[in-house]
Amino acid sequence: MTCYGFDALPLPEYLDDETLVADGAGRYAVRLTTAPTRRPGANEIDVSGVPRGACVVRVVYPADDAVLAAAKPAVRPLF
């Protein structure tokens, strides 16, 4: 997961298979924050440099449409 500013450049922080931590149900929740806690396993991306922009979620699986359909990201803004 990588976030981009309006200038189309990626922020220096990102999460991938090595750094994401799943909850007990096998789901991943990622928090975009301007005040990260920096605790291990927090699944946070510091967007303080560009608090408005776009976030890209890329899910890569084998060519199996059923698995890909089941893995669609659900985005829920928290204010």
Contacts in CASP RR format, 6 or more apart in sequence:
PFRMAT RR
TARGET T0000
AUTHOR 0000-0000-0000
METHOD contacts of the structure
MODEL  1
MTCYGFDALPLPEYLDDETLVADGAGRYAVRLTTAPTRRPGANEIDVSGV
PRGACVVRVVYPADDAVLAAAKPAVRPLF
1 14 0 8 1.000
1 15 0 8 1.000
1 16 0 8 1.000
1 20 0 8 1.000
1 30 0 8 1.000
1 45 0 8 1.000
1 55 0 8 1.000
1 56 0 8 1.000
1 57 0 8 1.000
1 58 0 8 1.000
2 10 0 8 1.000
2 11 0 8 1.000
2 14 0 8 1.000
2 55 0 8 1.000
2 56 0 8 1.000
2 58 0 8 1.000
3 10 0 8 1.000
3 11 0 8 1.000
3 13 0 8 1.000
3 14 0 8 1.000
3 32 0 8 1.000
3 45 0 8 1.000
3 47 0 8 1.000
3 50 0 8 1.000
3 53 0 8 1.000
3 54 0 8 1.000
3 55 0 8 1.000
3 56 0 8 1.000
4 10 0 8 1.000
4 11 0 8 1.000
4 50 0 8 1.000
4 53 0 8 1.000
4 54 0 8 1.000
4 55 0 8 1.000
4 56 0 8 1.000
5 11 0 8 1.000
5 50 0 8 1.000
5 52 0 8 1.000
5 53 0 8 1.000
5 54 0 8 1.000
6 50 0 8 1.000
6 52 0 8 1.000
6 53 0 8 1.000
7 50 0 8 1.000
11 45 0 8 1.000
11 46 0 8 1.000
11 47 0 8 1.000
11 49 0 8 1.000
11 50 0 8 1.000
13 45 0 8 1.000
13 46 0 8 1.000
14 45 0 8 1.000
15 30 0 8 1.000
15 43 0 8 1.000
15 45 0 8 1.000
19 41 0 8 1.000
20 28 0 8 1.000
20 30 0 8 1.000
20 43 0 8 1.000
21 28 0 8 1.000
21 41 0 8 1.000
21 42 0 8 1.000
21 43 0 8 1.000
22 28 0 8 1.000
23 29 0 8 1.000
28 43 0 8 1.000
29 43 0 8 1.000
30 43 0 8 1.000
30 44 0 8 1.000
30 45 0 8 1.000
31 42 0 8 1.000
31 43 0 8 1.000
31 44 0 8 1.000
31 45 0 8 1.000
31 78 0 8 1.000
32 44 0 8 1.000
32 45 0 8 1.000
32 47 0 8 1.000
32 55 0 8 1.000
33 44 0 8 1.000
33 45 0 8 1.000
33 46 0 8 1.000
33 47 0 8 1.000
33 48 0 8 1.000
34 46 0 8 1.000
34 47 0 8 1.000
34 48 0 8 1.000
34 49 0 8 1.000
34 51 0 8 1.000
35 48 0 8 1.000
36 42 0 8 1.000
36 44 0 8 1.000
36 45 0 8 1.000
36 46 0 8 1.000
37 44 0 8 1.000
38 44 0 8 1.000
45 55 0 8 1.000
47 53 0 8 1.000
57 73 0 8 1.000
57 75 0 8 1.000
59 68 0 8 1.000
59 71 0 8 1.000
59 72 0 8 1.000
59 73 0 8 1.000
61 67 0 8 1.000
61 68 0 8 1.000
61 71 0 8 1.000
END
